[in-house]
Amino acid sequence: MKTLVVLAALATCVAARNSSTEYSTKSGIRTWVDPETPSDRQMYLSSRGRQWELVMSDEFNVANRSFRPGDDHMWTSLDKPDGVNGALEVYAHNMTSTKCDSDGTCYFYIETDTANETVSVYNMYTHPPGYQNASFYYRAAMVQSWNKFCFQGGMLEVRAQLPGAVSKASNNPDLALGASGQVTDTSYYPTWPGIWMMGNLGRAIFSGSTNRMWPFSYDKCEPELFDPTNQRISACDDSPGYGLNPNQGRGAPEIDLLEGGGLAISSSLQIAPGMPSDFRLFAADAKGVDVTNPYCVYTYDCKTQGANLIDVPTAYYEQQRGHKSW
């Protein structure tokens, strides 16, 4: 079985800046803003009235790009098993590239293919830690911009087609429901795609970089409330070394533009040791109506108030603070 993830364009906008430097170039050459990005996507007016300038975009309008390490200045593909979240796939360089159709439509893609593999992986959670065999059942791809492009705020915009068995040959019953029909059989959407960001101090699925680092954003020393040994770079550390500032907590928080498949979809901000109550629309209730449904944040059937309200927290913050963003 093969499925395809298609990403047509990606644009990241941050605070405005002025530049008079001009470069003669074309799509696919090593610049941060793709010259084929439409002019009406070059600027964005935020809800606070600030004008943001496009600082990074990729239209993927050059076919057969290689994302192997060193081949592309924006993206790097991985060649390793996914050892987190009970993943079932191995990532490979040859499962991702760019294509152009006969009508001129170009896009970045990720393929998946069934392939049973047994890989020897290092498990640091066993006692004592050591290598063990792990089974993986399909091949896919992950492409990262880690340590290549970072930004501290702004807007991320992506046009993407998520994977699924949706051809006529698949006999997917959802096809008869039309483009806006609700998924009825999740077996036709077996993967868990994600388009997301993480702080540069950690690198996704490289557990040595994320242990006690993800998803911390904590910059206080309060040992009576939180054990500082749980955070690798802690505000309680007077001498962290490596050029780091003393008594400054740091980490690698995560922002998911989207993740999920079929009926399960999520957009989230993940920080540790937790979200302050001031930033919650409704108080968390671990013992409430969804006590038997711990993953209700991903699905349409949550009973927790506010779990799946469209335009939340956007509408809430616009009402409370006069603008839509935090």
Phi and psi in degrees as GROMACS dihedral restraints (atoms count N, CA, C in turn):
[ dihedral_restraints ]
;  ai    aj    ak    al  type     phi  dphi    fc
    3     4     5     6     1  -124.1    20    10
    4     5     6     7     1   137.2    20    10
    6     7     8     9     1  -128.4    20    10
    7     8     9    10     1   169.1    20    10
    9    10    11    12     1  -136.5    20    10
   10    11    12    13     1   134.0    20    10
   12    13    14    15     1  -105.1    20    10
   13    14    15    16     1   128.1    20    10
   15    16    17    18     1  -116.3    20    10
   16    17    18    19     1   129.5    20    10
   18    19    20    21     1  -122.4    20    10
   19    20    21    22     1   112.9    20    10
   21    22    23    24     1   -86.8    20    10
   22    23    24    25     1   -37.5    20    10
   24    25    26    27     1  -159.2    20    10
   25    26    27    28     1   147.1    20    10
   27    28    29    30     1  -134.4    20    10
   28    29    30    31     1   132.7    20    10
   30    31    32    33     1  -137.6    20    10
   31    32    33    34     1   134.8    20    10
   33    34    35    36     1  -121.7    20    10
   34    35    36    37     1   128.0    20    10
   36    37    38    39     1  -118.1    20    10
   37    38    39    40     1   138.2    20    10
   39    40    41    42     1  -134.0    20    10
   40    41    42    43     1  -172.9    20    10
   42    43    44    45     1   -53.7    20    10
   43    44    45    46     1   147.4    20    10
   45    46    47    48     1   -64.0    20    10
   46    47    48    49     1   149.9    20    10
   48    49    50    51     1  -147.8    20    10
   49    50    51    52     1   160.5    20    10
   51    52    53    54     1  -110.5    20    10
   52    53    54    55     1   137.8    20    10
   54    55    56    57     1  -147.4    20    10
   55    56    57    58     1   133.1    20    10
   57    58    59    60     1  -104.3    20    10
   58    59    60    61     1    -2.4    20    10
   60    61    62    63     1   -75.2    20    10
   61    62    63    64     1   134.9    20    10
   63    64    65    66     1  -124.3    20    10
   64    65    66    67     1   143.1    20    10
   66    67    68    69     1  -127.0    20    10
   67    68    69    70     1   137.4    20    10
   69    70    71    72     1   -88.2    20    10
   70    71    72    73     1   116.2    20    10
   72    73    74    75     1  -154.3    20    10
   73    74    75    76     1  -175.6    20    10
   75    76    77    78     1  -147.9    20    10
   76    77    78    79     1   168.0    20    10
   78    79    80    81     1   -58.7    20    10
   79    80    81    82     1   135.8    20    10
   81    82    83    84     1    99.1    20    10
   82    83    84    85     1   -13.8    20    10
   84    85    86    87     1   -83.9    20    10
   85    86    87    88     1   160.5    20    10
   87    88    89    90     1   -76.9    20    10
   88    89    90    91     1    77.6    20    10
   90    91    92    93     1  -126.2    20    10
   91    92    93    94     1   164.4    20    10
   93    94    95    96     1   -86.3    20    10
   94    95    96    97     1   -29.1    20    10
   96    97    98    99     1  -108.0    20    10
   97    98    99   100     1   119.7    20    10
   99   100   101   102     1   -67.8    20    10
  100   101   102   103     1   123.6    20    10
  102   103   104   105     1   -64.5    20    10
  103   104   105   106     1   -12.0    20    10
  105   106   107   108     1   -92.4    20    10
  106   107   108   109     1     2.1    20    10
  108   109   110   111     1   -67.0    20    10
  109   110   111   112     1   128.7    20    10
  111   112   113   114     1   -55.7    20    10
  112   113   114   115     1   146.2    20    10
  114   115   116   117     1   -61.9    20    10
  115   116   117   118     1   -30.0    20    10
  117   118   119   120     1   -76.2    20    10
  118   119   120   121     1    -2.8    20    10
  120   121   122   123     1  -107.0    20    10
  121   122   123   124     1     9.0    20    10
  123   124   125   126     1   -83.4    20    10
  124   125   126   127     1   -21.4    20    10
  126   127   128   129     1  -131.1    20    10
  127   128   129   130     1   153.6    20    10
  129   130   131   132     1  -144.2    20    10
  130   131   132   133     1   134.0    20    10
  132   133   134   135     1   -98.1    20    10
  133   134   135   136     1   115.1    20    10
  135   136   137   138     1   -73.0    20    10
  136   137   138   139     1   168.9    20    10
  138   139   140   141     1   -66.8    20    10
  139   140   141   142     1   -15.7    20    10
  141   142   143   144     1   -95.5    20    10
  142   143   144   145     1     4.4    20    10
  144   145   146   147     1    87.2    20    10
  145   146   147   148     1     8.3    20    10
  147   148   149   150     1   -87.5    20    10
  148   149   150   151     1   141.6    20    10
  150   151   152   153     1   -93.6    20    10
  151   152   153   154     1   122.1    20    10
  153   154   155   156     1  -104.3    20    10
  154   155   156   157     1   147.2    20    10
  156   157   158   159     1  -107.3    20    10
  157   158   159   160     1   140.2    20    10
  159   160   161   162     1   -65.7    20    10
  160   161   162   163     1   126.6    20    10
  162   163   164   165     1  -118.8    20    10
  163   164   165   166     1   -11.9    20    10
  165   166   167   168     1  -154.8    20    10
  166   167   168   169     1   130.1    20    10
  168   169   170   171     1  -154.4    20    10
  169   170   171   172     1   155.5    20    10
  171   172   173   174     1  -146.7    20    10
  172   173   174   175     1   114.9    20    10
  174   175   176   177     1   -88.8    20    10
  175   176   177   178     1    -9.8    20    10
  177   178   179   180     1    57.1    20    10
  178   179   180   181     1    38.9    20    10
  180   181   182   183     1   -91.2    20    10
  181   182   183   184     1    14.2    20    10
  183   184   185   186     1  -118.1    20    10
  184   185   186   187     1   123.9    20    10
  186   187   188   189     1   -75.5    20    10
  187   188   189   190     1   155.3    20    10
  189   190   191   192     1    64.6    20    10
  190   191   192   193     1    33.6    20    10
  192   193   194   195     1   -69.6    20    10
  193   194   195   196     1   144.3    20    10
  195   196   197   198     1  -104.0    20    10
  196   197   198   199     1   131.8    20    10
  198   199   200   201     1  -107.8    20    10
  199   200   201   202     1    16.2    20    10
  201   202   203   204     1   -61.5    20    10
  202   203   204   205     1   153.0    20    10
  204   205   206   207     1   -50.9    20    10
  205   206   207   208     1   127.3    20    10
  207   208   209   210     1    90.8    20    10
  208   209   210   211     1   -11.7    20    10
  210   211   212   213     1   -88.7    20    10
  211   212   213   214     1   -24.5    20    10
  213   214   215   216     1  -133.8    20    10
  214   215   216   217     1   136.9    20    10
  216   217   218   219     1   -81.0    20    10
  217   218   219   220     1   -13.8    20    10
  219   220   221   222     1  -102.0    20    10
  220   221   222   223     1   -38.1    20    10
  222   223   224   225     1  -128.9    20    10
  223   224   225   226     1   150.5    20    10
  225   226   227   228     1  -134.1    20    10
  226   227   228   229     1   123.9    20    10
  228   229   230   231     1   -84.8    20    10
  229   230   231   232     1   158.2    20    10
  231   232   233   234     1  -107.5    20    10
  232   233   234   235     1   155.2    20    10
  234   235   236   237     1  -135.5    20    10
  235   236   237   238     1    82.0    20    10
  237   238   239   240     1  -168.1    20    10
  238   239   240   241     1   157.6    20    10
  240   241   242   243     1   -70.9    20    10
  241   242   243   244     1   151.5    20    10
  243   244   245   246     1   -87.3    20    10
  244   245   246   247     1   112.0    20    10
  246   247   248   249     1  -101.7    20    10
  247   248   249   250     1    16.6    20    10
  249   250   251   252     1  -120.4    20    10
  250   251   252   253     1   159.1    20    10
  252   253   254   255     1    57.9    20    10
  253   254   255   256     1    28.3    20    10
  255   256   257   258     1    62.3    20    10
  256   257   258   259     1    32.9    20    10
  258   259   260   261     1   -64.1    20    10
  259   260   261   262     1   152.5    20    10
  261   262   263   264     1  -114.0    20    10
  262   263   264   265     1     5.8    20    10
  264   265   266   267     1  -118.1    20    10
  265   266   267   268     1   157.7    20    10
  267   268   269   270     1  -110.2    20    10
  268   269   270   271     1   133.8    20    10
  270   271   272   273     1   -90.2    20    10
  271   272   273   274     1   140.0    20    10
  273   274   275   276     1  -139.7    20    10
  274   275   276   277     1   145.8    20    10
  276   277   278   279     1   -60.2    20    10
  277   278   279   280     1   -36.9    20    10
  279   280   281   282     1   -81.6    20    10
  280   281   282   283     1     8.3    20    10
  282   283   284   285     1  -100.2    20    10
  283   284   285   286     1    10.2    20    10
  285   286   287   288     1  -148.3    20    10
  286   287   288   289     1   144.0    20    10
  288   289   290   291     1  -171.2    20    10
  289   290   291   292     1  -155.0    20    10
  291   292   293   294     1  -129.3    20    10
  292   293   294   295     1   149.2    20    10
  294   295   296   297     1  -134.4    20    10
  295   296   297   298     1   158.5    20    10
  297   298   299   300     1  -129.8    20    10
  298   299   300   301     1   126.2    20    10
  300   301   302   303     1   -78.9    20    10
  301   302   303   304     1   171.2    20    10
  303   304   305   306     1   -63.4    20    10
  304   305   306   307     1   -24.0    20    10
  306   307   308   309     1   -86.6    20    10
  307   308   309   310     1     4.7    20    10
  309   310   311   312     1    91.9    20    10
  310   311   312   313     1    -2.0    20    10
  312   313   314   315     1   -75.6    20    10
  313   314   315   316     1   124.1    20    10
  315   316   317   318     1  -116.1    20    10
  316   317   318   319     1   153.8    20    10
  318   319   320   321     1  -164.2    20    10
  319   320   321   322     1   156.9    20    10
  321   322   323   324     1   -84.6    20    10
  322   323   324   325     1   142.1    20    10
  324   325   326   327     1  -139.4    20    10
  325   326   327   328     1   155.8    20    10
  327   328   329   330     1  -125.8    20    10
  328   329   330   331     1   128.8    20    10
  330   331   332   333     1  -100.7    20    10
  331   332   333   334     1   156.6    20    10
  333   334   335   336     1  -128.4    20    10
  334   335   336   337     1   149.8    20    10
  336   337   338   339     1  -149.7    20    10
  337   338   339   340     1   141.9    20    10
  339   340   341   342     1   -68.6    20    10
  340   341   342   343     1   133.5    20    10
  342   343   344   345     1  -165.9    20    10
  343   344   345   346     1   112.3    20    10
  345   346   347   348     1   -81.3    20    10
  346   347   348   349     1   124.5    20    10
  348   349   350   351     1  -137.0    20    10
  349   350   351   352     1   143.2    20    10
  351   352   353   354     1  -112.9    20    10
  352   353   354   355     1   123.0    20    10
  354   355   356   357     1  -123.4    20    10
  355   356   357   358     1   138.1    20    10
  357   358   359   360     1   -83.1    20    10
  358   359   360   361     1   117.6    20    10
  360   361   362   363     1  -122.7    20    10
  361   362   363   364     1   153.5    20    10
  363   364   365   366     1   -89.7    20    10
  364   365   366   367     1   122.7    20    10
  366   367   368   369     1  -109.0    20    10
  367   368   369   370     1   106.4    20    10
  369   370   371   372     1   -80.2    20    10
  370   371   372   373     1    -5.8    20    10
  372   373   374   375     1   -94.7    20    10
  373   374   375   376     1    -6.7    20    10
  375   376   377   378     1   -80.5    20    10
  376   377   378   379     1   163.1    20    10
  378   379   380   381     1  -123.2    20    10
  379   380   381   382     1   107.1    20    10
  381   382   383   384     1   -78.9    20    10
  382   383   384   385     1   162.2    20    10
  384   385   386   387     1   -60.5    20    10
  385   386   387   388     1   152.0    20    10
  387   388   389   390     1   179.2    20    10
  388   389   390   391     1  -179.5    20    10
  390   391   392   393     1   -84.8    20    10
  391   392   393   394     1   146.6    20    10
  393   394   395   396     1  -149.6    20    10
  394   395   396   397     1   158.4    20    10
  396   397   398   399     1   -82.0    20    10
  397   398   399   400     1   137.4    20    10
  399   400   401   402     1  -130.3    20    10
  400   401   402   403     1   141.8    20    10
  402   403   404   405     1   -98.2    20    10
  403   404   405   406     1   136.0    20    10
  405   406   407   408     1  -127.3    20    10
  406   407   408   409     1   148.0    20    10
  408   409   410   411     1  -120.1    20    10
  409   410   411   412     1    -6.2    20    10
  411   412   413   414     1  -157.0    20    10
  412   413   414   415     1   163.8    20    10
  414   415   416   417     1  -109.3    20    10
  415   416   417   418     1   141.4    20    10
  417   418   419   420     1  -148.6    20    10
  418   419   420   421     1  -154.5    20    10
  420   421   422   423     1  -147.5    20    10
  421   422   423   424     1   151.5    20    10
  423   424   425   426     1  -131.8    20    10
  424   425   426   427     1   132.5    20    10
  426   427   428   429     1  -119.8    20    10
  427   428   429   430     1   130.3    20    10
  429   430   431   432     1  -123.2    20    10
  430   431   432   433     1   155.7    20    10
  432   433   434   435     1  -110.8    20    10
  433   434   435   436     1    19.9    20    10
  435   436   437   438     1   -55.5    20    10
  436   437   438   439     1   130.9    20    10
  438   439   440   441     1    63.4    20    10
  439   440   441   442     1    16.3    20    10
  441   442   443   444     1  -115.0    20    10
  442   443   444   445     1   -45.8    20    10
  444   445   446   447     1  -138.8    20    10
  445   446   447   448     1   127.8    20    10
  447   448   449   450     1  -131.1    20    10
  448   449   450   451     1   149.0    20    10
  450   451   452   453     1  -144.6    20    10
  451   452   453   454     1   155.2    20    10
  453   454   455   456     1  -105.5    20    10
  454   455   456   457     1     1.5    20    10
  456   457   458   459     1   168.3    20    10
  457   458   459   460     1   159.6    20    10
  459   460   461   462     1   137.6    20    10
  460   461   462   463     1  -142.6    20    10
  462   463   464   465     1  -133.9    20    10
  463   464   465   466     1   137.8    20    10
  465   466   467   468     1  -112.9    20    10
  466   467   468   469     1   129.0    20    10
  468   469   470   471     1  -129.8    20    10
  469   470   471   472     1   129.4    20    10
  471   472   473   474     1  -136.4    20    10
  472   473   474   475     1   140.0    20    10
  474   475   476   477     1  -111.4    20    10
  475   476   477   478     1   120.6    20    10
  477   478   479   480     1  -144.4    20    10
  478   479   480   481     1   152.4    20    10
  480   481   482   483     1  -115.4    20    10
  481   482   483   484     1   119.6    20    10
  483   484   485   486     1   -81.7    20    10
  484   485   486   487     1   156.1    20    10
  486   487   488   489     1   -74.5    20    10
  487   488   489   490     1   155.2    20    10
  489   490   491   492     1   172.1    20    10
  490   491   492   493     1   158.5    20    10
  492   493   494   495     1   -85.7    20    10
  493   494   495   496     1    91.4    20    10
  495   496   497   498     1  -125.4    20    10
  496   497   498   499     1    13.6    20    10
  498   499   500   501     1   -79.1    20    10
  499   500   501   502     1   163.2    20    10
  501   502   503   504     1   -61.3    20    10
  502   503   504   505     1   -32.6    20    10
  504   505   506   507     1   -69.4    20    10
  505   506   507   508     1   -16.9    20    10
  507   508   509   510     1   -75.3    20    10
  508   509   510   511     1   -19.9    20    10
  510   511   512   513     1    59.6    20    10
  511   512   513   514     1    28.6    20    10
  513   514   515   516     1   -65.4    20    10
  514   515   516   517     1   120.6    20    10
  516   517   518   519     1   -65.6    20    10
  517   518   519   520     1   -18.8    20    10
  519   520   521   522     1   -69.8    20    10
  520   521   522   523     1   -20.5    20    10
  522   523   524   525     1   -62.1    20    10
  523   524   525   526     1   -31.2    20    10
  525   526   527   528     1   -73.2    20    10
  526   527   528   529     1   -12.5    20    10
  528   529   530   531     1   -89.2    20    10
  529   530   531   532     1    -6.2    20    10
  531   532   533   534     1    86.7    20    10
  532   533   534   535     1   175.0    20    10
  534   535   536   537     1   -64.1    20    10
  535   536   537   538     1   -27.6    20    10
  537   538   539   540     1  -102.7    20    10
  538   539   540   541     1    10.3    20    10
  540   541   542   543     1   -70.1    20    10
  541   542   543   544     1   150.2    20    10
  543   544   545   546     1   -82.3    20    10
  544   545   546   547     1   140.7    20    10
  546   547   548   549     1   -60.6    20    10
  547   548   549   550     1   133.4    20    10
  549   550   551   552     1  -112.1    20    10
  550   551   552   553     1   -22.3    20    10
  552   553   554   555     1  -136.8    20    10
  553   554   555   556     1   104.7    20    10
  555   556   557   558     1   -70.6    20    10
  556   557   558   559     1   -11.5    20    10
  558   559   560   561     1   -65.9    20    10
  559   560   561   562     1   -16.4    20    10
  561   562   563   564     1   -85.7    20    10
  562   563   564   565     1    -0.3    20    10
  564   565   566   567     1  -133.1    20    10
  565   566   567   568     1    69.3    20    10
  567   568   569   570     1   -81.5    20    10
  568   569   570   571     1   -10.3    20    10
  570   571   572   573     1   -99.8    20    10
  571   572   573   574     1   171.0    20    10
  573   574   575   576     1  -127.0    20    10
  574   575   576   577     1    78.6    20    10
  576   577   578   579     1   -73.2    20    10
  577   578   579   580     1   158.6    20    10
  579   580   581   582     1  -149.3    20    10
  580   581   582   583     1   143.6    20    10
  582   583   584   585     1  -125.9    20    10
  583   584   585   586     1   108.5    20    10
  585   586   587   588     1  -155.1    20    10
  586   587   588   589     1   170.2    20    10
  588   589   590   591     1  -130.6    20    10
  589   590   591   592     1   152.1    20    10
  591   592   593   594     1  -144.9    20    10
  592   593   594   595     1   149.4    20    10
  594   595   596   597     1   -55.7    20    10
  595   596   597   598     1   142.7    20    10
  597   598   599   600     1   -69.2    20    10
  598   599   600   601     1   -11.4    20    10
  600   601   602   603     1   -73.8    20    10
  601   602   603   604     1   -12.4    20    10
  603   604   605   606     1  -124.0    20    10
  604   605   606   607     1   154.3    20    10
  606   607   608   609     1  -122.9    20    10
  607   608   609   610     1   126.6    20    10
  609   610   611   612     1   -54.8    20    10
  610   611   612   613     1   134.6    20    10
  612   613   614   615     1    62.9    20    10
  613   614   615   616     1     8.2    20    10
  615   616   617   618     1  -100.1    20    10
  616   617   618   619     1    89.5    20    10
  618   619   620   621     1   -62.5    20    10
  619   620   621   622     1   -28.6    20    10
  621   622   623   624     1   -62.5    20    10
  622   623   624   625     1   -25.3    20    10
  624   625   626   627     1   -91.0    20    10
  625   626   627   628     1   -18.4    20    10
  627   628   629   630     1  -105.2    20    10
  628   629   630   631     1   -17.7    20    10
  630   631   632   633     1   -61.0    20    10
  631   632   633   634     1   125.3    20    10
  633   634   635   636     1    59.8    20    10
  634   635   636   637     1    15.0    20    10
  636   637   638   639     1  -115.1    20    10
  637   638   639   640     1   -42.1    20    10
  639   640   641   642     1   -91.4    20    10
  640   641   642   643     1   140.1    20    10
  642   643   644   645     1  -103.9    20    10
  643   644   645   646     1    49.7    20    10
  645   646   647   648     1   -67.0    20    10
  646   647   648   649     1   139.7    20    10
  648   649   650   651     1  -135.9    20    10
  649   650   651   652     1    22.9    20    10
  651   652   653   654     1   -87.9    20    10
  652   653   654   655     1   127.1    20    10
  654   655   656   657     1  -130.1    20    10
  655   656   657   658     1    44.6    20    10
  657   658   659   660     1  -135.0    20    10
  658   659   660   661     1   150.9    20    10
  660   661   662   663     1  -107.2    20    10
  661   662   663   664     1    98.6    20    10
  663   664   665   666     1  -134.7    20    10
  664   665   666   667     1    68.4    20    10
  666   667   668   669     1   -60.0    20    10
  667   668   669   670     1   -22.9    20    10
  669   670   671   672     1   -73.1    20    10
  670   671   672   673     1   -18.6    20    10
  672   673   674   675     1  -105.3    20    10
  673   674   675   676     1   -33.6    20    10
  675   676   677   678     1  -147.0    20    10
  676   677   678   679     1   127.4    20    10
  678   679   680   681     1   -67.3    20    10
  679   680   681   682     1   112.9    20    10
  681   682   683   684     1   -65.6    20    10
  682   683   684   685     1   -17.3    20    10
  684   685   686   687     1   -69.3    20    10
  685   686   687   688     1   -13.8    20    10
  687   688   689   690     1   -78.5    20    10
  688   689   690   691     1   -11.6    20    10
  690   691   692   693     1  -117.0    20    10
  691   692   693   694     1   121.4    20    10
  693   694   695   696     1   -63.6    20    10
  694   695   696   697     1   -42.9    20    10
  696   697   698   699     1  -108.6    20    10
  697   698   699   700     1    96.7    20    10
  699   700   701   702     1  -106.1    20    10
  700   701   702   703     1   148.2    20    10
  702   703   704   705     1   -68.6    20    10
  703   704   705   706     1   -10.6    20    10
  705   706   707   708     1   -88.1    20    10
  706   707   708   709     1    -3.4    20    10
  708   709   710   711     1   -90.5    20    10
  709   710   711   712     1   114.5    20    10
  711   712   713   714     1   -76.0    20    10
  712   713   714   715     1   -22.1    20    10
  714   715   716   717     1  -143.2    20    10
  715   716   717   718     1    75.7    20    10
  717   718   719   720     1   -73.6    20    10
  718   719   720   721     1   -21.3    20    10
  720   721   722   723     1    75.8    20    10
  721   722   723   724     1  -173.2    20    10
  723   724   725   726     1    56.9    20    10
  724   725   726   727     1    24.3    20    10
  726   727   728   729     1    78.8    20    10
  727   728   729   730     1     5.0    20    10
  729   730   731   732     1   -78.9    20    10
  730   731   732   733     1   151.9    20    10
  732   733   734   735     1   -72.6    20    10
  733   734   735   736     1   136.6    20    10
  735   736   737   738     1   -66.5    20    10
  736   737   738   739     1   146.4    20    10
  738   739   740   741     1    57.0    20    10
  739   740   741   742     1    37.0    20    10
  741   742   743   744     1  -126.4    20    10
  742   743   744   745     1   114.5    20    10
  744   745   746   747     1   -77.9    20    10
  745   746   747   748     1   136.1    20    10
  747   748   749   750     1  -140.3    20    10
  748   749   750   751     1   166.3    20    10
  750   751   752   753     1  -172.9    20    10
  751   752   753   754     1  -160.3    20    10
  753   754   755   756     1  -132.9    20    10
  754   755   756   757     1    80.6    20    10
  756   757   758   759     1   -68.0    20    10
  757   758   759   760     1   166.6    20    10
  759   760   761   762     1  -128.3    20    10
  760   761   762   763     1   137.6    20    10
  762   763   764   765     1  -123.7    20    10
  763   764   765   766     1   118.3    20    10
  765   766   767   768     1   -98.0    20    10
  766   767   768   769     1   111.8    20    10
  768   769   770   771     1   -62.9    20    10
  769   770   771   772     1   -45.7    20    10
  771   772   773   774     1  -162.6    20    10
  772   773   774   775     1   151.6    20    10
  774   775   776   777     1  -152.9    20    10
  775   776   777   778     1   152.8    20    10
  777   778   779   780     1   131.9    20    10
  778   779   780   781     1  -174.4    20    10
  780   781   782   783     1  -168.0    20    10
  781   782   783   784     1   148.4    20    10
  783   784   785   786     1    65.2    20    10
  784   785   786   787     1  -121.7    20    10
  786   787   788   789     1   -80.9    20    10
  787   788   789   790     1   -14.5    20    10
  789   790   791   792     1   -97.4    20    10
  790   791   792   793     1   121.9    20    10
  792   793   794   795     1  -148.4    20    10
  793   794   795   796     1   141.6    20    10
  795   796   797   798     1  -146.8    20    10
  796   797   798   799     1   141.4    20    10
  798   799   800   801     1  -123.1    20    10
  799   800   801   802     1   127.1    20    10
  801   802   803   804     1  -150.4    20    10
  802   803   804   805     1   157.8    20    10
  804   805   806   807     1  -113.9    20    10
  805   806   807   808     1   122.0    20    10
  807   808   809   810     1  -115.2    20    10
  808   809   810   811     1   115.4    20    10
  810   811   812   813     1  -135.1    20    10
  811   812   813   814     1   158.1    20    10
  813   814   815   816     1  -134.4    20    10
  814   815   816   817     1   150.1    20    10
  816   817   818   819     1   -83.3    20    10
  817   818   819   820     1     6.4    20    10
  819   820   821   822     1   163.0    20    10
  820   821   822   823     1   166.1    20    10
  822   823   824   825     1   -83.7    20    10
  823   824   825   826     1   125.2    20    10
  825   826   827   828     1   -58.2    20    10
  826   827   828   829     1   143.9    20    10
  828   829   830   831     1   -60.6    20    10
  829   830   831   832     1   -26.3    20    10
  831   832   833   834     1   -63.8    20    10
  832   833   834   835     1   -21.6    20    10
  834   835   836   837     1   -99.9    20    10
  835   836   837   838     1     6.4    20    10
  837   838   839   840     1  -101.2    20    10
  838   839   840   841     1   135.3    20    10
  840   841   842   843     1   -68.6    20    10
  841   842   843   844     1   -41.7    20    10
  843   844   845   846     1  -130.3    20    10
  844   845   846   847     1   147.7    20    10
  846   847   848   849     1   -63.8    20    10
  847   848   849   850     1   141.7    20    10
  849   850   851   852     1   -64.1    20    10
  850   851   852   853     1   141.3    20    10
  852   853   854   855     1  -137.5    20    10
  853   854   855   856     1    85.6    20    10
  855   856   857   858     1   -68.0    20    10
  856   857   858   859     1   -16.3    20    10
  858   859   860   861     1  -110.3    20    10
  859   860   861   862     1    15.8    20    10
  861   862   863   864     1   -87.0    20    10
  862   863   864   865     1  -148.2    20    10
  864   865   866   867     1   -68.1    20    10
  865   866   867   868     1   -19.5    20    10
  867   868   869   870     1  -105.4    20    10
  868   869   870   871     1    26.6    20    10
  870   871   872   873     1   -59.6    20    10
  871   872   873   874     1   -29.9    20    10
  873   874   875   876     1   -94.9    20    10
  874   875   876   877     1     5.1    20    10
  876   877   878   879     1  -131.0    20    10
  877   878   879   880     1    69.5    20    10
  879   880   881   882     1   -64.8    20    10
  880   881   882   883     1   -18.9    20    10
  882   883   884   885     1  -103.0    20    10
  883   884   885   886     1    28.0    20    10
  885   886   887   888     1   -62.4    20    10
  886   887   888   889     1   -21.4    20    10
  888   889   890   891     1   -63.8    20    10
  889   890   891   892     1   -16.5    20    10
  891   892   893   894     1   -94.7    20    10
  892   893   894   895     1   -13.4    20    10
  894   895   896   897     1  -124.6    20    10
  895   896   897   898     1   163.9    20    10
  897   898   899   900     1   -75.4    20    10
  898   899   900   901     1   -14.2    20    10
  900   901   902   903     1   -98.4    20    10
  901   902   903   904     1    17.6    20    10
  903   904   905   906     1   -63.3    20    10
  904   905   906   907     1   140.7    20    10
  906   907   908   909     1   -99.9    20    10
  907   908   909   910     1   -16.6    20    10
  909   910   911   912     1   -61.1    20    10
  910   911   912   913     1   129.2    20    10
  912   913   914   915     1   -62.1    20    10
  913   914   915   916     1   127.7    20    10
  915   916   917   918     1    86.3    20    10
  916   917   918   919     1    -0.5    20    10
  918   919   920   921     1   -66.6    20    10
  919   920   921   922     1   -35.3    20    10
  921   922   923   924     1  -136.8    20    10
  922   923   924   925     1    47.9    20    10
  924   925   926   927     1   -90.4    20    10
  925   926   927   928     1   128.1    20    10
  927   928   929   930     1   -64.1    20    10
  928   929   930   931     1   139.0    20    10
  930   931   932   933     1    70.3    20    10
  931   932   933   934     1    26.2    20    10
  933   934   935   936     1  -115.2    20    10
  934   935   936   937     1   130.8    20    10
  936   937   938   939     1   -91.3    20    10
  937   938   939   940     1     8.7    20    10
  939   940   941   942     1   -51.5    20    10
  940   941   942   943     1   -54.4    20    10
  942   943   944   945     1   -64.6    20    10
  943   944   945   946     1   -36.9    20    10
  945   946   947   948     1   -63.4    20    10
  946   947   948   949     1   -46.5    20    10
  948   949   950   951     1   -73.2    20    10
  949   950   951   952     1   -29.3    20    10
  951   952   953   954     1   -64.9    20    10
  952   953   954   955     1   -39.4    20    10
  954   955   956   957     1   -70.5    20    10
  955   956   957   958     1   -42.9    20    10
  957   958   959   960     1   -80.8    20    10
  958   959   960   961     1   -33.6    20    10
  960   961   962   963     1  -123.3    20    10
  961   962   963   964     1    -2.8    20    10
  963   964   965   966     1    87.3    20    10
  964   965   966   967     1     1.4    20    10
  966   967   968   969     1  -149.0    20    10
  967   968   969   970     1   160.7    20    10
  969   970   971   972     1   -81.8    20    10
  970   971   972   973     1   -20.3    20    10
  972   973   974   975     1   -98.7    20    10
  973   974   975   976     1   165.1    20    10
